[in-house]
Amino acid sequence: MVSKRRFAIAGIAITLTAAGALVAKTRAQGNSDPLVKISALESKLASLEHEIELLEDNKAVRRLQRAYGYYADKKLSGEIRELFAENATAEIGGLGVFVGRQRIGQLYDFLLGGKLENGQLFNHMILQGVVHVAPDGNTAEGRWRALIQIGQADESATWMEGPYENEYVKEDGVWKISKLHWYQTLAAPYDPGWAYAQIPMDGPSEALPPDRPPTEVYRSYPGAYLPAYHYDNPVSGRKSGGGP
């Protein structure tokens, strides 16, 4: 038996067993022409190539978004800016929409407030990623959850939490964020906590006016809002979210 031997065609490894099964299927269909068999194999290999390319794209988008979180941890607004496409948009909570890489850089300078200093905490954990890459491999969408800890030693400690619904684009073979939208679910001081004290979501800032108003108007906790999911329910096929 040679079922464990593998050979490479067009950079993809497939088992001889799988290739043999495909040939057997072709024969069972009453067609023993070798050229037809080869064509069938080539078609199968092209399908596998495409599937692997989409898997690699999915991994690249995940790396991109996780890198964003680690840069936010250390207040590296310049590094965050470089993750965006030139004409991207960014919307954080109720601050409104900022358009273009330059304006997005200004937004993160404003939000992060300079370099990380001794005694400061600015953790930005990116969790629960669900990523879908378009069949053409040029765009993608992703939903993530951010758990944020902001603190100043001996002064303050704040929890923030909420999902991202983002879009991505591949430019010259490199994945970038084309649309970032973070929804504030809650913000509250560590003590006494979200049961007894909630921090309302900020609206557009006079210090840094947005290019566009917020795309959605809602209240964070104790208000309840369900941002629309970019994906269908994997079992029912239904869309969810988009309101209270």
KOLPALUM-723217 format. One line per 2 residues: number of its first residue (from 1); their letters; for each residue y, z, x of N, C-alpha, C. Coordinates in Angstrom, 2 decimals. Atoms other than C-alpha are relative to their C-alpha. Example, Ala and Ser with C-alpha at 12.3 -4.5 7.8 and 13.67 -1.06 7.14 Angstrom:
# KOLPALUM-723217
1> as> -1.19/0.00/0.89/-4.50/7.80/12.30/1.20/0.00/0.90 ~ -1.19/-0.06/-0.82/-1.06/7.14/13.67/1.09/0.73/-0.77
END
This chain:
# KOLPALUM-723217
1> mv> -1.21/0.00/0.84/0.00/0.00/0.00/1.26/0.00/0.87 ~ -1.26/0.04/-0.74/3.53/-0.73/1.15/1.13/0.56/-0.85
3> sk> -1.01/-0.48/0.95/5.30/1.15/-1.64/1.08/0.82/0.67 ~ -0.99/-0.84/-0.66/7.08/3.43/0.84/0.83/-0.77/1.03
5> rr> -0.82/0.80/-0.91/8.34/0.63/3.09/1.22/-0.50/-0.74 ~ -1.25/0.45/0.63/11.89/-0.45/2.45/0.60/-1.12/0.84
7> fa> -0.69/1.05/-0.73/13.84/-3.52/3.36/1.39/-0.15/-0.60 ~ -1.39/0.11/0.42/17.58/-4.31/3.13/0.35/-1.44/-0.30
9> ia> -0.54/1.30/0.38/19.11/-7.27/1.30/1.42/0.24/-0.47 ~ -1.42/-0.15/0.34/22.89/-7.59/1.13/0.44/1.45/0.10
11> gi> -0.46/-1.37/-0.27/23.22/-4.05/2.48/-0.57/1.04/-0.92 ~ 0.56/-0.97/0.93/21.19/-2.40/-0.30/-1.49/0.14/0.27
13> ai> 1.42/-0.23/-0.21/17.80/-0.80/0.28/-0.71/0.10/-1.34 ~ 0.81/-0.10/1.22/15.21/-1.40/-2.44/-1.46/0.11/0.40
15> tl> 1.41/-0.14/-0.33/11.52/-0.56/-2.51/-0.74/-1.28/-0.28 ~ 0.84/1.17/0.24/8.89/-3.27/-2.20/-0.72/0.13/-1.33
17> ta> 0.65/-0.21/1.30/7.24/-1.70/-5.22/0.87/-0.51/-1.13 ~ -0.92/0.47/1.04/10.32/-2.37/-7.33/0.09/-1.52/0.01
19> ag> -0.06/1.46/-0.10/10.53/-5.94/-6.03/-1.26/-0.63/-0.57 ~ 1.26/0.52/0.52/6.86/-6.47/-6.79/-0.08/0.08/-1.51
21> al> 0.01/-0.17/1.46/7.29/-5.13/-10.30/0.84/-1.08/-0.67 ~ -0.86/1.03/0.57/10.12/-7.58/-10.92/-0.69/-1.37/0.04
23> va> 0.73/1.27/-0.10/8.00/-10.51/-9.67/-1.11/-0.04/-1.05 ~ 1.08/-0.06/0.98/5.09/-9.35/-11.85/0.53/-0.24/-1.41
25> kt> -0.61/0.20/1.33/7.39/-9.24/-14.86/0.31/-1.47/-0.22 ~ -0.32/1.42/0.11/8.52/-12.79/-14.13/-1.26/-0.81/-0.28
27> ra> 1.25/0.71/0.22/4.89/-13.97/-13.93/-0.51/0.23/-1.42 ~ 0.48/-0.32/1.33/4.04/-12.19/-17.16/0.74/-0.81/-1.06
29> qg> -0.80/0.79/0.92/6.79/-14.17/-18.81/-0.34/-1.50/0.10 ~ 0.50/1.38/-0.07/4.95/-17.35/-17.79/0.78/-0.88/0.94
31> ns> -0.79/0.81/-0.91/7.24/-18.46/-14.96/-0.35/0.42/1.43 ~ 0.44/-0.34/-1.36/5.72/-18.54/-11.44/0.77/-0.75/1.06
33> dp> -0.80/0.75/-0.96/8.35/-20.74/-9.79/0.64/0.98/0.99 ~ -0.57/-0.92/-0.99/9.29/-18.95/-6.49/1.52/0.06/-0.05
35> lv> -1.46/-0.01/0.06/12.92/-20.02/-6.87/0.50/0.87/-1.14 ~ -0.39/-0.84/1.13/13.08/-18.30/-10.24/-0.15/1.47/0.38
37> ki> 0.22/-1.38/-0.45/11.63/-15.13/-8.70/1.15/0.45/0.91 ~ -1.09/-0.34/-0.92/14.22/-15.18/-5.94/1.31/0.18/-0.75
39> sa> -1.23/-0.12/0.79/17.00/-15.75/-8.44/0.03/1.32/-0.76 ~ 0.08/-1.27/0.73/15.78/-12.77/-10.46/0.27/1.17/0.93
41> le> -0.24/-1.05/-0.98/15.72/-10.61/-7.34/1.49/0.07/0.39 ~ -1.42/0.03/-0.37/19.21/-11.74/-6.35/0.87/0.58/-1.10
43> sk> -0.76/-0.54/1.13/20.49/-10.92/-9.83/-0.12/1.51/-0.05 ~ 0.23/-1.44/-0.01/18.94/-7.46/-9.65/0.78/0.66/1.13
45> la> -0.71/-0.55/-1.15/20.39/-6.86/-6.19/1.51/0.00/-0.22 ~ -1.43/0.05/0.29/23.86/-7.98/-7.31/0.39/1.13/-0.95
47> sl> -0.27/-1.10/0.93/23.65/-5.48/-10.16/0.00/1.34/0.72 ~ 0.06/-1.24/-0.78/22.64/-2.71/-7.74/1.21/0.14/0.91
49> eh> -1.20/-0.02/-0.85/25.45/-3.66/-5.36/1.21/0.48/-0.79 ~ -1.15/-0.36/0.82/27.99/-3.39/-8.16/-0.06/1.47/-0.41
51> ei> 0.16/-1.40/0.40/26.59/-0.05/-9.33/0.35/0.94/1.15 ~ -0.29/-0.83/-1.17/26.78/1.38/-5.81/1.49/-0.02/0.32
53> el> -1.44/0.08/-0.23/30.35/0.13/-5.39/0.77/0.92/-0.95 ~ -0.67/-0.87/0.97/31.37/1.95/-8.58/-0.23/1.47/0.32
55> le> 0.28/-1.37/-0.39/29.65/5.12/-7.38/0.87/0.41/1.19 ~ -0.87/-0.28/-1.15/31.56/4.90/-4.09/1.45/0.16/-0.44
57> dn> -1.35/-0.13/0.54/34.80/4.38/-6.04/0.17/1.36/-0.68 ~ -0.05/-1.30/0.67/34.03/7.45/-8.15/0.16/1.12/1.02
59> ka> -0.10/-1.02/-1.06/33.52/9.52/-5.00/1.38/-0.02/0.65 ~ -1.32/0.10/-0.63/36.78/8.21/-3.51/1.09/0.60/-0.88
61> vr> -0.98/-0.60/0.93/38.77/9.18/-6.64/-0.11/1.52/0.03 ~ 0.19/-1.45/-0.06/37.26/12.67/-6.53/0.59/0.59/1.28
63> rl> -0.58/-0.48/-1.26/38.22/13.05/-2.86/1.52/0.01/-0.08 ~ -1.45/0.11/0.14/41.75/11.90/-3.68/0.56/1.19/-0.78
65> qr> -0.52/-1.07/0.84/42.22/14.46/-6.45/-0.19/1.37/0.64 ~ 0.22/-1.28/-0.68/40.71/17.30/-4.45/0.95/0.18/1.17
67> ay> -0.99/-0.07/-1.08/42.95/16.46/-1.51/1.35/0.46/-0.56 ~ -1.24/-0.41/0.68/45.91/16.79/-3.90/0.04/1.52/-0.17
69> gy> 0.04/-1.44/0.22/44.82/20.33/-4.77/0.18/0.80/1.28 ~ -0.13/-0.72/-1.27/44.49/21.41/-1.14/1.41/-0.13/0.58
71> ya> -1.38/0.14/-0.46/47.92/19.98/-0.30/0.94/0.91/-0.82 ~ -0.82/-0.90/0.82/49.42/21.89/-3.25/-0.16/1.44/0.45
73> dk> 0.23/-1.36/-0.49/47.81/25.09/-1.91/1.01/0.39/1.08 ~ -0.85/-0.29/-1.16/49.95/24.84/1.21/1.41/-0.56/-0.16
75> kl> -1.36/0.46/0.32/53.06/23.41/-0.50/0.40/-1.21/0.84 ~ -0.26/1.19/-0.82/52.78/20.09/1.36/0.44/-1.15/-0.90
77> sg> -0.49/1.00/0.95/54.93/18.02/-0.96/0.03/-1.40/0.58 ~ -0.01/1.32/-0.63/55.23/15.17/1.54/-1.37/-0.65/-0.02
79> ei> 1.36/0.53/0.05/51.45/14.78/1.71/-0.38/-0.38/-1.43 ~ 0.29/0.31/1.40/51.20/14.89/-2.08/0.66/-1.32/-0.39
81> re> -0.72/1.23/0.34/53.82/12.14/-2.43/-0.77/-1.24/0.45 ~ 0.71/1.16/-0.53/51.71/9.80/-0.29/-1.26/-0.35/-0.78
83> lf> 1.20/0.26/0.79/48.80/10.08/-2.72/0.28/-0.88/-1.21 ~ -0.38/0.74/1.19/50.75/8.22/-5.42/0.29/-1.47/0.31
85> ae> -0.39/1.40/-0.09/51.13/4.50/-6.00/1.52/-0.11/-0.10 ~ -1.45/0.15/-0.08/54.65/3.14/-5.54/0.67/0.16/-1.36
87> na> -0.60/-0.06/1.34/55.34/2.83/-9.29/-0.70/1.01/-0.90 ~ 0.74/-1.01/0.76/53.33/5.87/-10.37/0.95/0.86/-0.84
89> ta> -0.75/-0.99/0.78/54.44/8.48/-12.91/-0.67/1.35/0.16 ~ 0.52/-1.37/-0.05/54.05/12.26/-12.84/0.69/0.82/-1.06
91> ei> -0.52/-0.85/1.06/54.47/14.72/-15.69/-0.70/1.35/0.10 ~ 0.54/-1.35/-0.16/54.01/18.46/-15.16/0.52/0.87/-1.14
93> gg> -0.41/-0.85/1.11/54.02/20.66/-18.25/1.05/-0.70/-0.86 ~ -1.06/0.53/0.84/57.22/20.16/-20.23/1.20/-0.52/0.74
95> lg> -1.15/0.39/-0.82/59.41/18.99/-17.35/0.45/-1.44/-0.21 ~ -0.33/1.40/0.19/59.38/15.35/-18.43/-0.70/-0.89/1.01
97> vf> 0.71/1.00/-0.81/58.25/12.17/-16.68/0.87/-0.44/1.17 ~ -0.68/0.47/-1.21/59.21/11.25/-13.11/-0.69/-1.29/0.44
99> vg> 0.50/1.35/-0.22/58.84/7.60/-12.16/0.25/-0.45/1.44 ~ -0.12/0.52/-1.36/58.16/6.18/-8.71/-0.28/1.07/1.04
101> rq> 0.42/-0.94/-1.05/56.94/7.74/-5.48/1.15/0.88/0.50 ~ -1.12/-0.79/-0.51/60.40/8.82/-4.34/0.35/1.14/-0.95
103> ri> -0.33/-1.04/0.98/61.17/10.69/-7.57/-1.12/1.03/-0.13 ~ 1.12/-0.93/0.04/57.70/12.20/-7.60/0.07/0.95/1.19
105> gq> -0.20/-0.87/-1.16/58.35/13.50/-4.10/1.06/1.06/-0.27 ~ -1.05/-0.96/0.35/61.55/15.12/-5.37/-0.52/1.07/-0.96
107> ly> 0.59/-0.95/0.95/59.60/16.71/-8.23/-0.82/1.05/0.73 ~ 0.85/-0.97/-0.70/57.10/18.32/-5.87/0.81/0.85/0.98
109> df> -0.91/-0.84/-0.80/59.85/19.47/-3.50/0.58/1.11/-0.87 ~ -0.59/-0.94/0.95/61.40/21.15/-6.55/-1.02/1.06/-0.44
111> ll> 1.03/-0.92/0.50/58.14/22.68/-7.81/-0.53/0.93/1.08 ~ 0.63/-0.78/-1.07/56.78/23.85/-4.48/0.99/0.85/0.78
113> gg> -1.05/-0.85/-0.57/60.06/25.13/-3.11/-0.06/0.22/1.50 ~ -0.01/-0.15/-1.46/59.76/24.47/0.60/-1.35/0.42/0.54
115> kl> 1.28/-0.28/-0.64/57.07/25.39/3.08/-0.52/1.39/-0.38 ~ 0.65/-1.27/0.31/54.58/28.20/2.55/0.42/1.05/1.03
117> en> -0.48/-1.08/-0.87/55.94/31.47/3.96/-0.99/1.16/-0.01 ~ 0.81/-1.21/-0.02/54.26/34.71/4.96/0.22/0.79/-1.29
119> gq> -0.09/-0.78/1.22/53.49/36.78/1.88/-0.07/-0.82/-1.26 ~ 0.07/0.85/1.19/53.28/33.77/-0.44/-1.43/-0.48/-0.24
121> lf> 1.28/0.57/0.42/50.22/32.61/-2.38/0.30/-1.14/-0.96 ~ -0.27/1.15/0.86/50.09/29.18/-4.01/-1.29/-0.79/-0.22
123> nh> 1.30/0.66/0.16/46.43/28.42/-4.70/-0.01/-0.94/-1.21 ~ 0.04/1.02/1.05/45.75/25.30/-6.78/-1.41/-0.57/-0.03
125> mi> 1.41/0.38/0.01/42.05/25.02/-7.55/-0.25/-1.12/-1.00 ~ 0.29/1.17/0.82/40.89/21.63/-8.90/-1.49/0.07/-0.38
127> lq> 1.35/-0.27/0.47/37.78/22.06/-11.06/-0.43/-0.97/-1.10 ~ 0.60/0.65/1.16/35.44/20.38/-13.57/0.38/-1.47/-0.14
129> gv> -0.40/1.40/0.07/36.24/16.77/-12.69/-0.96/-0.87/-0.80 ~ 0.74/1.04/0.72/35.11/14.04/-15.09/0.73/-1.31/0.27
131> vh> -0.66/1.23/-0.46/35.86/10.60/-13.60/-0.75/-1.21/-0.54 ~ 0.58/1.26/0.45/35.28/7.15/-15.08/0.75/-1.15/0.68
133> va> -0.56/1.17/-0.68/35.86/4.01/-13.00/-0.20/-1.22/-0.89 ~ 0.09/1.22/0.81/36.60/0.75/-14.84/-1.04/-0.96/0.60
135> pd> 1.04/0.91/-0.51/33.87/-1.92/-14.56/0.47/-0.92/1.13 ~ -0.48/0.89/-1.07/36.11/-4.08/-12.35/0.29/0.75/1.30
137> gn> -0.19/-0.78/-1.22/36.48/-1.21/-9.86/1.42/0.10/0.48 ~ -1.40/-0.01/-0.43/40.28/-1.45/-9.77/0.82/1.16/-0.57
139> ta> -0.70/-1.12/0.62/41.33/1.42/-12.04/-1.02/1.07/-0.38 ~ 0.88/-1.11/0.39/39.93/4.80/-13.04/0.82/1.02/-0.78
141> eg> -0.61/-1.10/0.72/40.65/7.80/-15.24/-0.77/1.28/0.33 ~ 0.67/-1.26/-0.32/39.91/11.46/-14.60/0.62/1.18/-0.71
143> rw> -0.45/-1.25/0.60/40.15/14.81/-16.34/-0.47/1.14/0.91 ~ 0.26/-1.12/-0.90/40.35/17.98/-14.25/0.61/1.27/-0.59
145> ra> -0.62/-1.27/0.38/41.15/21.65/-14.68/0.59/0.65/1.24 ~ -0.65/-0.70/-1.11/43.62/23.47/-12.45/0.10/1.48/-0.33
147> li> -0.18/-1.45/0.08/43.44/27.24/-11.96/0.93/0.38/1.14 ~ -1.10/-0.18/-0.96/46.63/28.32/-10.21/0.32/1.48/0.16
149> qi> -0.42/-1.36/-0.32/47.52/31.59/-8.48/1.29/-0.08/0.82 ~ -1.27/-0.01/-0.70/51.14/32.07/-7.49/0.40/1.45/0.24
151> gq> -0.34/-1.39/-0.26/52.21/35.26/-5.77/0.94/0.19/1.17 ~ -0.84/-0.47/-1.11/54.70/37.03/-3.54/-0.39/1.43/0.26
153> ad> 0.51/-1.34/-0.32/53.35/40.08/-1.75/1.00/1.08/-0.37 ~ -0.78/-1.18/0.41/54.63/43.38/-3.20/1.06/-0.31/-1.05
155> es> -1.02/0.35/0.99/56.68/41.49/-5.80/-0.59/-0.53/-1.31 ~ 0.44/0.65/1.23/54.83/39.27/-8.26/-1.33/-0.70/0.20
157> at> 1.25/0.76/0.01/51.55/37.62/-9.20/-0.13/-0.67/-1.36 ~ 0.04/0.79/1.24/51.12/34.86/-11.79/-1.25/-0.86/-0.04
159> wm> 1.07/0.95/0.28/48.19/33.00/-13.29/0.57/-1.19/-0.78 ~ -0.27/1.18/0.82/48.55/29.44/-14.58/-1.29/-0.80/-0.10
161> eg> 1.24/0.75/0.21/45.89/27.18/-16.01/0.26/-1.15/-0.95 ~ -0.13/1.13/0.91/45.54/23.79/-17.67/-0.68/-1.24/0.56
163> py> 0.69/1.21/-0.43/43.92/20.35/-17.55/0.96/-1.11/0.46 ~ -0.63/1.26/-0.35/45.00/17.14/-15.88/-0.70/-1.13/-0.76
165> en> 0.54/1.28/0.43/44.52/13.76/-17.54/0.72/-1.05/0.85 ~ -0.62/0.87/-0.99/45.15/11.29/-14.73/-0.57/-1.42/-0.03
167> ey> 0.46/1.37/-0.19/44.90/7.59/-13.99/0.17/-0.38/1.47 ~ 0.03/0.37/-1.41/44.21/5.90/-10.66/-0.06/-1.52/0.12
169> vk> 0.03/1.44/-0.26/44.57/2.46/-9.13/-0.42/-0.22/1.45 ~ 0.39/0.36/-1.36/43.00/0.81/-6.09/0.96/-1.07/0.50
171> ed> -0.96/0.93/-0.60/45.67/-0.84/-3.94/-0.45/-0.33/1.42 ~ 0.46/0.44/-1.33/44.50/-2.89/-0.93/-1.20/0.82/0.47
173> gv> 1.23/-0.71/-0.33/41.18/-1.09/-1.08/0.13/1.51/0.07 ~ -0.23/-1.44/-0.10/42.72/2.41/-1.20/0.34/0.56/-1.38
175> wk> -0.27/-0.62/1.30/42.63/4.64/-4.28/1.24/0.89/0.07 ~ -1.21/-0.81/0.10/45.95/6.21/-5.34/0.17/0.46/-1.45
177> is> -0.31/-0.49/1.34/47.22/8.20/-8.31/1.06/-0.90/-0.61 ~ -0.99/0.84/0.68/49.00/5.91/-10.77/0.69/0.74/-1.15
179> kl> -0.60/-0.81/1.07/49.63/8.46/-13.53/-0.60/1.40/0.05 ~ 0.44/-1.39/-0.01/49.44/12.23/-13.28/0.65/0.74/-1.15
181> hw> -0.53/-0.78/1.13/49.81/14.47/-16.33/-0.75/1.32/-0.07 ~ 0.59/-1.34/0.10/49.20/18.21/-16.20/0.54/0.69/-1.23
183> yq> -0.33/-0.73/1.22/49.15/20.17/-19.46/-0.13/1.49/0.26 ~ 0.06/-1.45/-0.19/50.02/23.87/-19.25/-0.71/0.65/-1.18
185> tl> 0.69/-0.76/1.03/47.47/25.85/-21.21/0.56/1.40/-0.09 ~ -0.58/-1.35/0.01/48.79/29.24/-20.15/0.69/0.29/1.32
187> aa> -0.61/-0.60/-1.19/51.03/31.05/-17.71/0.25/1.46/-0.37 ~ -0.15/-1.42/0.30/51.04/34.83/-17.49/0.00/0.80/1.29
189> py> 0.06/-0.86/-1.18/51.67/37.63/-15.00/-1.39/0.62/0.13 ~ 1.30/-0.64/-0.24/48.58/39.16/-13.41/-0.09/1.33/-0.73
191> dp> -0.05/-1.29/0.68/49.63/42.51/-14.82/1.23/0.03/-0.90 ~ 1.19/-0.48/0.73/49.54/43.20/-17.75/-0.97/-1.08/-0.44
193> gw> 0.95/1.05/0.34/47.83/39.82/-18.15/0.38/-0.78/-1.24 ~ -0.35/0.92/1.07/47.75/37.06/-20.73/-0.18/0.57/-1.40
195> ay> 0.14/-0.60/1.33/46.75/39.37/-23.58/1.31/0.61/-0.48 ~ -1.21/-0.74/0.37/50.08/41.17/-23.50/1.30/-0.65/0.46
197> aq> -1.22/0.64/-0.50/52.53/38.93/-21.65/-0.29/-1.46/0.30 ~ 0.16/1.43/-0.24/52.86/35.14/-21.70/1.33/-0.57/0.47
199> ip> -1.20/0.65/-0.51/55.32/32.97/-19.81/0.13/-1.35/-0.69 ~ -0.14/1.27/0.72/56.65/30.13/-21.99/0.09/-1.18/0.97
201> md> -0.07/1.21/-0.81/56.40/26.58/-20.67/1.45/-0.48/0.11 ~ -1.35/0.51/-0.21/59.60/25.24/-19.14/0.17/-1.39/-0.59
203> gp> -0.36/1.35/0.41/61.34/22.21/-20.61/0.66/-0.73/1.16 ~ -0.68/0.74/-1.06/63.24/19.56/-18.62/1.07/0.84/0.68
205> se> -0.91/-0.81/-0.79/65.31/21.08/-15.84/1.35/-0.69/0.21 ~ -1.33/0.56/-0.31/69.05/20.58/-15.46/0.17/-0.22/1.49
207> al> -0.09/0.15/-1.45/68.60/21.01/-11.72/-0.68/-1.27/0.49 ~ 0.69/1.24/-0.36/66.21/18.05/-11.59/-0.39/-0.71/-1.29
209> pp> 0.29/0.69/1.27/66.47/15.93/-14.76/-1.08/-1.06/0.19 ~ 1.06/1.01/-0.11/63.45/13.71/-15.45/0.54/-1.40/-0.26
211> dr> -0.34/1.38/0.31/63.54/9.93/-15.70/-0.26/-0.33/-1.47 ~ 0.33/0.18/1.41/62.00/10.12/-19.17/-0.30/1.36/-0.62
213> pp> 0.34/-1.27/0.64/61.56/12.89/-21.73/-1.52/0.22/0.00 ~ 1.44/-0.25/0.09/58.16/14.58/-22.11/-0.68/-0.95/-0.98
215> te> 0.73/0.90/0.88/55.57/12.27/-23.65/-0.64/0.75/-1.17 ~ 0.59/-0.82/1.06/54.12/15.14/-25.72/0.73/1.33/-0.04
217> vy> -0.68/-1.28/0.18/55.83/18.22/-27.14/-0.99/0.98/-0.61 ~ 0.98/-0.99/0.45/53.65/21.32/-27.52/0.37/1.36/0.59
219> rs> -0.19/-1.35/-0.52/53.54/25.07/-26.87/-1.25/0.42/0.76 ~ 1.14/-0.56/-0.70/51.35/26.68/-24.25/-0.38/1.34/-0.64
221> yp> 0.52/-1.26/0.54/49.40/29.88/-24.95/1.11/1.04/-0.15 ~ 1.02/-0.12/1.04/49.58/31.70/-27.32/-0.09/-1.18/-0.96
223> ga> 0.21/1.23/0.75/50.10/28.26/-28.84/-1.29/-0.67/0.46 ~ 1.24/0.71/-0.33/47.05/25.99/-28.88/0.24/-1.50/-0.11
225> yl> -0.18/1.45/0.00/47.08/22.30/-27.96/-1.17/-0.63/0.73 ~ 1.16/0.67/-0.58/44.24/19.91/-27.18/0.39/-1.38/0.49
227> pa> -0.31/1.33/-0.54/45.20/17.05/-24.85/-1.15/-0.97/-0.22 ~ 1.03/1.00/0.28/43.34/13.84/-25.69/-0.87/-0.24/1.23
229> yh> 0.94/0.34/-1.06/40.24/13.14/-23.63/0.01/-1.51/0.22 ~ 0.02/1.43/-0.26/40.20/9.78/-21.90/-1.37/-0.61/-0.29
231> yd> 1.36/0.49/0.17/36.45/9.49/-22.50/-0.55/0.34/-1.38 ~ 0.69/-0.27/1.25/34.21/9.31/-25.56/-1.03/1.11/0.20
233> np> 1.11/-0.95/-0.03/31.74/12.05/-26.42/-1.26/-0.76/0.44 ~ 1.13/0.77/-0.52/28.66/10.98/-24.40/-1.17/-0.11/-0.96
235> vs> 1.10/0.06/0.97/26.36/11.63/-27.37/0.45/-0.69/-1.29 ~ -0.44/0.55/1.28/28.37/10.86/-30.53/0.82/-1.28/0.14
237> gr> -0.85/1.16/-0.19/30.67/8.24/-29.02/1.39/0.15/-0.57 ~ -1.30/-0.21/0.63/33.70/9.80/-30.72/1.06/0.44/1.03
239> ks> -1.13/-0.49/-0.76/37.14/10.42/-29.22/0.39/1.38/-0.50 ~ -0.43/-1.33/0.38/38.51/13.96/-29.21/1.38/0.29/0.57
241> gg> -1.27/-0.49/-0.51/41.84/15.70/-28.74/1.18/-0.80/-0.49 ~ -1.23/0.66/0.35/45.41/14.66/-29.07/0.82/0.77/-1.01
243> gp> -0.80/-0.81/0.91/46.95/17.58/-30.94/-0.49/1.42/-0.07 ~ 0.41/-1.41/0.14/46.62/21.20/-32.05/-1.48/0.12/-0.34
END
